[in-house]
Structures are given as C-alpha cells and as structure tokens.
C-alpha cells in the first residue's frame, strides 16, 4: 500500500472523528456555535480530501478551485462558531 494513501486514510479518519466528536457535543448541549463548528470541520475535511478525489476526472484547475472554496467555507464557519461562542 502506498504511503500517501495510508496518510490520506488517517487524515480522513481523524477529520471525521473530529466531526463526530463535535456533533456529539452539539447533540448533548444544543449549543448553536458547536453546530457551526461541526459543519465547518466537515467542510474542511471534505474540501481537503474527498472533493479532490471525487472530481479527479475534471479540469485540475477547476478541481483545485472547488477544493479551496469548500475549505475556505469551512474555515469561515469555524471562525463564526468561535466568534459566537
């Protein structure tokens, strides 16, 4: 198995575990900034890993732009969550 694939799998699993933990915290507290944090982390994880792999057949420039848009949206959601908390 390729080392890059192993690192990618660990990256996705760690990111999704973080999303799971924050979602569980939101469910327990019903605190809206925690929901925004969960959504932000989710966007960062999928933007950094999954989006690029799903659209690998398209124009590479468009794929990179889409990845950056999704990741940036995730960071904005995290910022909003921190400001609201």
Secondary structure, DSSP 8 states (H G I E B T S, - for coil): --HHHHHHHHHHHHHHHHHHHHHHHHHHH--HHHHHHHHHHHHHHIIIIIHHHHTTTS-HHHHHHHHHHHHHHHHHHHHHHHHH-
